Amino acid sequence: MTATKMGWMRGVLIAIDQLGNAIAGGNPDSTISARTGYFSRVEETPFRPWWLTMEKVIDFTFEPIEGPDHCYRSFRNDNEEHWEGSDLMRGLLGVIIILTCLPLSLLTRLYALVFRPLEKTGRQ
């Protein structure tokens, strides 16, 4: 895939991610991963165990293609204002995370199995 197509696809995926975050009561200019990284590692909150669990799910999903600490790195790269939201919105965010990360984790692992060896040999 060309760099232009990858840049376009990445932009679309980030926009979808920001939409999911906004729907779940978060900052519409921030991603779910950045919000999760902030509340699991930076902000003192009574819901930190919940955020840490969501962080583990998201980090597990993206680890094969981005390495460890995806959420915290996302927060560091997107240091916007983060909104925790109500219990209802946190619950909605959890549903969004689980429903998207389960199938995505299969795709990221498949990608790593198929395309990583090709990248190392310089073929594609």
Salt bridges, closest charged atoms under 4 A:
GLU44 OE2 - ARG48 NH1 3.25
GLU55 OE2 - ARG41 NE 3.15
GLU66 OE1 - HIS70 ND1 2.53
ASP69 OD1 - ARG41 NH2 2.66
GLU84 OE2 - ARG90 NH1 3.55
ASP87 OD1 - ARG90 NH2 2.27
GLU119 OE1 - ARG116 NE 3.76
